[in-house]
């Protein structure tokens, strides 16, 4: 090794990128919100096809709640706020929540 030349060794650091936690968005059945409105919410906010929206709506109707999709926290929270705003404007008590997936 050349005494006038110092070598620097750079350490390679590997940072692990943590996957974001995912959340399941759920719609809950009630006695007042119409099936048509639930389908409309699923199409407009969650971008479901009418066929998929109808299937989800029937699951909500028959089982008391239904899984709409799985999203990161921020997206799930935003979609829930959109559902609540839309339901409030139409005076429906539609409940939308999230849980860890």
DSSP file (Angstrom, degrees, kcal/mol; ACC not computed):
  #  RESIDUE AA STRUCTURE BP1 BP2  ACC     N-H-->O    O-->H-N    N-H-->O    O-->H-N    TCO  KAPPA ALPHA  PHI   PSI    X-CA   Y-CA   Z-CA
    1    1 A X              0   0    0      0, 0.0     2,-0.5     0, 0.0     5,-0.0   0.000 360.0 360.0 360.0 140.3    0.0    0.0    0.0
    2    2 A X    >   -     0   0    0      1,-0.2     3,-1.3     3,-0.1     0, 0.0  -0.614 360.0-147.5 -74.4 121.6    1.2    3.5   -0.8
    3    3 A X  T 3  S+     0   0    0     -2,-0.5    -1,-0.2     1,-0.3     0, 0.0   0.791  96.9  52.7 -64.8 -26.7    1.9    5.3    2.5
    4    4 A X  T 3  S+     0   0    0      1,-0.1     2,-0.6     2,-0.0    -1,-0.3   0.560 101.7  69.2 -82.8  -7.6    0.9    8.7    0.9
    5    5 A X    <   -     0   0    0     -3,-1.3     2,-0.5     2,-0.0    -1,-0.1  -0.933  67.1-164.8-117.0 115.0   -2.4    7.4   -0.2
    6    6 A X        -     0   0    0     -2,-0.6     2,-0.5    -5,-0.0    -3,-0.1  -0.836  11.3-143.8-101.9 134.8   -5.0    6.5    2.3
    7    7 A X        -     0   0    0     -2,-0.5     2,-0.5     2,-0.0    -2,-0.0  -0.787   6.9-152.8 -96.5 136.4   -7.9    4.4    1.3
    8    8 A X        -     0   0    0     -2,-0.5     2,-0.6     2,-0.0    -2,-0.0  -0.917   6.0-151.2-107.2 132.7  -11.3    5.0    2.7
    9    9 A X        -     0   0    0     -2,-0.5     2,-0.5     2,-0.0    -2,-0.0  -0.897   8.8-149.8-104.3 122.2  -13.7    2.2    2.9
   10   10 A X        -     0   0    0     -2,-0.6     2,-0.4     1,-0.0    -2,-0.0  -0.767  12.9-133.5 -91.9 133.6  -17.3    3.1    2.7
   11   11 A X        -     0   0    0     -2,-0.5     2,-0.6     1,-0.0    -1,-0.0  -0.682  14.3-134.2 -83.1 134.8  -19.7    0.9    4.5
   12   12 A X        -     0   0    0     -2,-0.4     2,-0.5     2,-0.0    -1,-0.0  -0.796  21.5-162.4 -88.4 125.1  -22.7   -0.1    2.6
   13   13 A X        -     0   0    0     -2,-0.6     2,-0.6     2,-0.0    -2,-0.0  -0.916   4.1-154.4-109.5 131.1  -25.8    0.3    4.7
   14   14 A X        -     0   0    0     -2,-0.5     2,-0.6     2,-0.0    -2,-0.0  -0.902   6.3-161.1-105.6 122.3  -28.9   -1.4    3.8
   15   15 A X        -     0   0    0     -2,-0.6     2,-0.5     2,-0.0    -2,-0.0  -0.882  14.5-136.0-103.1 130.5  -32.1    0.1    5.0
   16   16 A X        -     0   0    0     -2,-0.6     2,-0.7     1,-0.0    -2,-0.0  -0.710  12.9-138.9 -85.7 128.3  -35.1   -2.0    5.0
   17   17 A X        -     0   0    0     -2,-0.5     2,-0.4     1,-0.0    -1,-0.0  -0.781  18.7-138.8 -88.5 119.7  -38.2   -0.3    3.7
   18   18 A X        -     0   0    0     -2,-0.7     2,-0.1     1,-0.1     3,-0.1  -0.633  16.1-121.5 -82.2 131.1  -41.1   -1.3    5.9
   19   19 A X        -     0   0    0     -2,-0.4     3,-0.1     1,-0.1    -1,-0.1  -0.448  35.6-105.4 -66.6 142.2  -44.3   -2.1    4.0
   20   20 A X        -     0   0    0     -2,-0.1     2,-0.1     1,-0.1    -1,-0.1  -0.385  36.8-103.2 -69.6 148.4  -47.1    0.2    5.2
   21   21 A X        -     0   0    0     -3,-0.1    52,-0.7    -2,-0.1     2,-0.3  -0.447  38.2-136.2 -68.7 144.9  -49.8   -1.4    7.4
   22   22 A X  E     -A   72   0A   0     50,-0.2    79,-2.6    -2,-0.1     2,-0.4  -0.787  13.5-156.5-108.9 149.6  -52.9   -2.1    5.5
   23   23 A X  E     -AB  71 100A   0     48,-3.5    48,-2.8    -2,-0.3     2,-0.5  -0.975  12.6-135.0-129.4 138.0  -56.5   -1.5    6.7
   24   24 A X  E     -AB  70  99A   0     75,-3.4    75,-1.9    -2,-0.4     2,-0.5  -0.781  19.4-144.5 -90.3 128.1  -59.8   -3.1    5.6
   25   25 A X  E     -AB  69  98A   0     44,-2.9    43,-3.3    -2,-0.5    44,-0.9  -0.830  20.5-167.6 -96.4 130.4  -62.6   -0.7    5.0
   26   26 A X  E     -AB  67  97A   0     71,-3.3    71,-2.3    -2,-0.5     2,-0.4  -0.919  16.3-151.4-122.1 142.5  -66.0   -1.9    6.0
   27   27 A X  E     -AB  66  96A   0     39,-2.2    39,-2.2    -2,-0.4     2,-0.4  -0.899  19.3-146.8-105.9 144.1  -69.6   -0.8    5.4
   28   28 A X  E     -AB  65  95A   0     67,-2.4    67,-0.7    -2,-0.4    37,-0.3  -0.890  13.8-117.8-115.9 141.9  -72.2   -1.6    8.0
   29   29 A X        +     0   0    0     35,-2.5     2,-0.3    -2,-0.4    32,-0.1  -0.412  34.1 171.7 -74.0 148.1  -75.9   -2.3    7.5
   30   30 A X        -     0   0    0      3,-0.2    34,-0.1    -2,-0.1    64,-0.0  -0.927  42.0-112.6-146.0 172.4  -78.6   -0.2    8.8
   31   31 A X  S    S+     0   0    0     -2,-0.3    -2,-0.0     1,-0.1     3,-0.0   0.466 107.0  43.2 -87.7  -1.0  -82.4    0.0    8.4
   32   32 A X  S    S+     0   0    0      2,-0.1     2,-0.2    61,-0.0    -1,-0.1   0.757  82.5  92.0-116.7 -35.0  -82.5    3.4    6.6
   33   33 A X  S    S-     0   0    0      1,-0.1    -3,-0.2     2,-0.0     2,-0.1  -0.470  75.1-124.6 -70.1 130.2  -79.8    3.6    4.0
   34   34 A X     >  -     0   0    0     -2,-0.2     4,-1.9     1,-0.1     5,-0.1  -0.374   9.0-125.8 -75.8 153.7  -81.1    2.4    0.6
   35   35 A X  H  > S+     0   0    0      1,-0.2     4,-2.2     2,-0.2     5,-0.2   0.868 111.6  57.0 -63.6 -36.6  -79.4   -0.4   -1.3
   36   36 A X  H  > S+     0   0    0      1,-0.2     4,-2.3     2,-0.2    -1,-0.2   0.888 105.5  49.9 -62.9 -39.7  -79.2    1.9   -4.3
   37   37 A X  H  > S+     0   0    0      2,-0.2     4,-2.6     1,-0.2    -1,-0.2   0.909 108.6  52.3 -67.2 -40.7  -77.3    4.5   -2.3
   38   38 A X  H  X S+     0   0    0     -4,-1.9     4,-2.3     1,-0.2    -2,-0.2   0.919 110.4  48.3 -60.6 -43.7  -74.8    1.9   -1.1
   39   39 A X  H  X S+     0   0    0     -4,-2.2     4,-2.2     1,-0.2    -1,-0.2   0.921 110.5  51.9 -61.9 -43.4  -74.2    0.8   -4.7
   40   40 A X  H  X S+     0   0    0     -4,-2.3     4,-2.9     1,-0.2     5,-0.3   0.916 109.5  49.5 -59.4 -44.2  -73.7    4.5   -5.7
   41   41 A X  H  X>S+     0   0    0     -4,-2.6     4,-2.6     1,-0.2     5,-1.0   0.921 110.9  49.9 -59.8 -45.6  -71.2    5.0   -2.9
   42   42 A X  H  <5S+     0   0    0     -4,-2.3     6,-2.1     3,-0.2     4,-0.4   0.868 115.1  43.4 -64.3 -36.6  -69.3    1.9   -3.9
   43   43 A X  H  X5S+     0   0    0     -4,-2.2     4,-0.6     4,-0.2    -2,-0.2   0.938 121.7  37.2 -73.3 -48.0  -69.1    3.0   -7.5
   44   44 A X  H  <5S+     0   0    0     -4,-2.9    -2,-0.2    -5,-0.2    -3,-0.2   0.920 129.5  26.1 -74.9 -44.9  -68.3    6.6   -6.9
   45   45 A X  T  <5S+     0   0    0     -4,-2.6    -3,-0.2    -5,-0.3    -2,-0.1   0.881 132.7  31.9 -89.9 -40.7  -65.9    6.4   -4.0
   46   46 A X  T  4<S-     0   0    0     -5,-1.0    -3,-0.2    -4,-0.4    -2,-0.1   0.438  97.5-128.8-100.5  -0.1  -64.4    3.0   -4.2
   47   47 A X     <  +     0   0    0     -4,-0.6    -4,-0.2    -6,-0.3     2,-0.2   0.850  50.1 159.1  56.4  40.0  -64.5    2.7   -8.1
   48   48 A X        -     0   0    0     -6,-2.1    -1,-0.2    -9,-0.1     2,-0.1  -0.579  44.8-109.2 -86.1 154.1  -66.3   -0.6   -8.1
   49   49 A X     >  -     0   0    0     -2,-0.2     4,-3.0     1,-0.1     5,-0.2  -0.404  32.9-108.8 -72.3 162.2  -68.2   -1.9  -11.1
   50   50 A X  H  > S+     0   0    0      1,-0.2     4,-2.3     2,-0.2     5,-0.2   0.893 121.4  52.1 -60.3 -38.5  -72.0   -1.9  -10.7
   51   51 A X  H  > S+     0   0    0      2,-0.2     4,-1.9     1,-0.2    -1,-0.2   0.948 113.4  41.8 -62.6 -50.1  -71.8   -5.7  -10.5
   52   52 A X  H  > S+     0   0    0      1,-0.2     4,-2.4     2,-0.2    -2,-0.2   0.898 114.0  53.1 -65.1 -40.0  -69.1   -5.8   -7.8
   53   53 A X  H  X S+     0   0    0     -4,-3.0     4,-2.7     1,-0.2    -1,-0.2   0.893 108.2  50.5 -61.8 -40.5  -70.9   -3.0   -5.9
   54   54 A X  H  X S+     0   0    0     -4,-2.3     4,-2.3    -5,-0.2    -1,-0.2   0.901 109.8  50.3 -65.2 -41.1  -74.1   -4.9   -5.9
   55   55 A X  H  X S+     0   0    0     -4,-1.9     4,-1.9     2,-0.2    -2,-0.2   0.924 112.9  45.8 -62.4 -44.8  -72.4   -8.0   -4.6
   56   56 A X  H  X S+     0   0    0     -4,-2.4     4,-2.5     1,-0.2    -2,-0.2   0.923 111.4  52.7 -64.3 -44.0  -70.8   -6.1   -1.8
   57   57 A X  H  X S+     0   0    0     -4,-2.7     4,-2.5     1,-0.2    -1,-0.2   0.902 109.0  49.6 -59.2 -42.3  -74.1   -4.3   -1.0
   58   58 A X  H  X S+     0   0    0     -4,-2.3     4,-2.6     2,-0.2     5,-0.2   0.865 109.4  51.9 -67.1 -35.4  -75.8   -7.7   -0.7
   59   59 A X  H  X S+     0   0    0     -4,-1.9     4,-2.8     2,-0.2     6,-0.5   0.927 111.1  47.7 -63.2 -44.8  -73.1   -9.0    1.6
   60   60 A X  H  X S+     0   0    0     -4,-2.5     4,-1.6     1,-0.2   -31,-0.3   0.927 114.0  47.9 -60.0 -45.2  -73.6   -5.9    3.8
   61   61 A X  H  < S+     0   0    0     -4,-2.5    -2,-0.2    -5,-0.2    -1,-0.2   0.896 119.7  36.7 -64.1 -42.8  -77.4   -6.4    3.7
   62   62 A X  H  < S+     0   0    0     -4,-2.6    -2,-0.2     1,-0.1    -1,-0.2   0.844 128.4  30.4 -81.3 -35.5  -77.2  -10.1    4.6
   63   63 A X  H  < S-     0   0    0     -4,-2.8    -3,-0.2    -5,-0.2    -2,-0.2   0.437 103.4-113.3-109.7  -1.1  -74.3  -10.3    7.0
   64   64 A X  S  < S+     0   0    0     -4,-1.6   -35,-2.5    -5,-0.3     2,-0.3   0.170  91.6  29.8  91.2 -20.8  -74.5   -6.8    8.7
   65   65 A X  E     -A   28   0A   0     -6,-0.5     2,-0.3   -37,-0.3   -37,-0.2  -0.976  64.6-157.6-162.9 159.5  -71.2   -5.6    7.2
   66   66 A X  E     -A   27   0A   0    -39,-2.2   -39,-2.2    -2,-0.3     2,-0.5  -1.000  24.5-113.9-147.7 146.1  -69.1   -6.1    4.2
   67   67 A X  E     +A   26   0A   0     -2,-0.3   -41,-0.2   -41,-0.2     3,-0.1  -0.653  26.6 180.0 -79.1 124.0  -65.4   -5.6    3.1
   68   68 A X  E     -     0   0A   0    -43,-3.3     2,-0.3    -2,-0.5    -1,-0.2   0.797  57.8 -54.6 -93.6 -34.7  -65.1   -2.9    0.6
   69   69 A X  E     -A   25   0A   0    -44,-0.9   -44,-2.9     2,-0.0     2,-0.5  -0.953  46.1 -98.7 171.2 173.2  -61.3   -3.1    0.1
   70   70 A X  E     +A   24   0A   0     -2,-0.3     2,-0.3   -46,-0.2   -46,-0.2  -0.979  46.4 158.5-121.9 126.2  -57.9   -3.0    1.7
   71   71 A X  E     -A   23   0A   0    -48,-2.8   -48,-3.5    -2,-0.5    30,-0.2  -0.860  45.1 -86.0-138.9 167.2  -55.9    0.2    1.6
   72   72 A X  E  >  -A   22   0A   0     -2,-0.3     4,-2.7   -50,-0.2     5,-0.2  -0.330  55.0 -98.8 -67.7 164.5  -53.1    2.0    3.4
   73   73 A X  H  > S+     0   0    0    -52,-0.7     4,-2.9     1,-0.2     5,-0.2   0.917 120.8  48.5 -55.4 -50.1  -54.2    4.1    6.4
   74   74 A X  H  > S+     0   0    0      1,-0.2     4,-2.1     2,-0.2    -1,-0.2   0.898 114.3  45.1 -61.8 -42.1  -54.3    7.4    4.7
   75   75 A X  H  > S+     0   0    0      2,-0.2     4,-2.4     1,-0.2    -1,-0.2   0.921 114.1  49.4 -68.8 -42.6  -56.3    6.2    1.7
   76   76 A X  H  X S+     0   0    0     -4,-2.7     4,-2.3     1,-0.2    -2,-0.2   0.932 112.2  48.2 -60.7 -46.2  -58.7    4.2    4.0
   77   77 A X  H  X S+     0   0    0     -4,-2.9     4,-2.1    -5,-0.2    -1,-0.2   0.894 111.7  50.2 -62.9 -40.4  -59.3    7.2    6.2
   78   78 A X  H  X S+     0   0    0     -4,-2.1     4,-2.2    -5,-0.2    -1,-0.2   0.923 110.8  48.5 -64.1 -44.8  -59.9    9.5    3.2
   79   79 A X  H  X S+     0   0    0     -4,-2.4     4,-2.3     1,-0.2    -2,-0.2   0.887 109.7  52.5 -64.6 -38.9  -62.4    7.1    1.7
   80   80 A X  H  X S+     0   0    0     -4,-2.3     4,-2.6     2,-0.2    -1,-0.2   0.919 109.1  49.8 -62.4 -43.3  -64.2    6.8    5.0
   81   81 A X  H  X S+     0   0    0     -4,-2.1     4,-2.5     1,-0.2    -2,-0.2   0.897 110.0  51.1 -61.7 -40.4  -64.5   10.6    5.2
   82   82 A X  H  X S+     0   0    0     -4,-2.2     4,-2.5     2,-0.2    -2,-0.2   0.906 110.5  48.6 -63.8 -41.7  -65.9   10.7    1.7
   83   83 A X  H  X S+     0   0    0     -4,-2.3     4,-2.8     2,-0.2     5,-0.2   0.938 112.3  48.4 -62.9 -46.7  -68.5    8.1    2.5
   84   84 A X  H  X S+     0   0    0     -4,-2.6     4,-2.3     1,-0.2    -2,-0.2   0.897 112.7  48.1 -62.1 -40.9  -69.5   10.0    5.7
   85   85 A X  H  X S+     0   0    0     -4,-2.5     4,-2.3     2,-0.2    -1,-0.2   0.936 113.5  46.6 -64.8 -46.5  -69.8   13.3    3.8
   86   86 A X  H  X S+     0   0    0     -4,-2.5     4,-1.4     1,-0.2    -2,-0.2   0.907 114.0  48.1 -63.4 -42.4  -71.8   11.7    1.0
   87   87 A X  H  <>S+     0   0    0     -4,-2.8     5,-3.0     1,-0.2     4,-0.5   0.898 111.2  50.7 -65.5 -40.9  -74.1   10.0    3.4
   88   88 A X  H ><5S+     0   0    0     -4,-2.3     3,-1.0    -5,-0.2    -2,-0.2   0.909 107.0  53.9 -64.1 -42.1  -74.6   13.1    5.5
   89   89 A X  H 3<5S+     0   0    0     -4,-2.3    -1,-0.2     1,-0.3    -2,-0.2   0.848 115.5  40.1 -60.3 -34.2  -75.5   15.2    2.4
   90   90 A X  T 3<5S-     0   0    0     -4,-1.4    -1,-0.3    -5,-0.2    -2,-0.2   0.400 115.0-117.9 -95.9   1.4  -78.2   12.6    1.6
   91   91 A X  T < 5 +     0   0    0     -3,-1.0     2,-0.4    -4,-0.5    -3,-0.2   0.883  65.2 141.4  63.0  42.8  -79.3   12.2    5.2
   92   92 A X      < -     0   0    0     -5,-3.0    -1,-0.2    -8,-0.1    -2,-0.1  -0.893  52.8-140.1-110.5 145.4  -78.4    8.5    5.5
   93   93 A X        +     0   0    0     -2,-0.4    -5,-0.1     2,-0.1    -9,-0.0   0.080  42.0 160.1 -89.5  26.1  -76.8    7.0    8.6
   94   94 A X        -     0   0    0    -11,-0.1     2,-0.4     1,-0.1    -7,-0.1  -0.232  28.9-147.6 -54.8 127.3  -74.5    4.8    6.6
   95   95 A X  E     -B   28   0A   0    -67,-0.7   -67,-2.4    -8,-0.0     2,-0.4  -0.846  17.9-179.4-104.2 134.0  -71.6    3.7    8.8
   96   96 A X  E     +B   27   0A   0     -2,-0.4     2,-0.2   -69,-0.2   -69,-0.2  -0.998  10.7 163.3-134.0 127.7  -68.1    3.1    7.3
   97   97 A X  E     -B   26   0A   0    -71,-2.3   -71,-3.3    -2,-0.4     2,-0.3  -0.788  23.3-136.0-135.0 176.2  -65.2    1.9    9.4
   98   98 A X  E     -B   25   0A   0    -73,-0.2     2,-0.3    -2,-0.2   -73,-0.2  -0.967  13.8-177.3-135.7 156.2  -61.7    0.4    9.1
   99   99 A X  E     -B   24   0A   0    -75,-1.9   -75,-3.4    -2,-0.3     2,-0.0  -0.976  43.3 -82.7-144.5 155.7  -59.8   -2.3   10.9
  100  100 A X  E      B   23   0A   0     -2,-0.3   -77,-0.3   -77,-0.2   -79,-0.0  -0.352 360.0 360.0 -60.2 135.7  -56.2   -3.6   10.5
  101  101 A X              0   0    0    -79,-2.6    -1,-0.2   -30,-0.2   -78,-0.2   0.463 360.0 360.0 -80.8 360.0  -56.1   -6.1    7.7
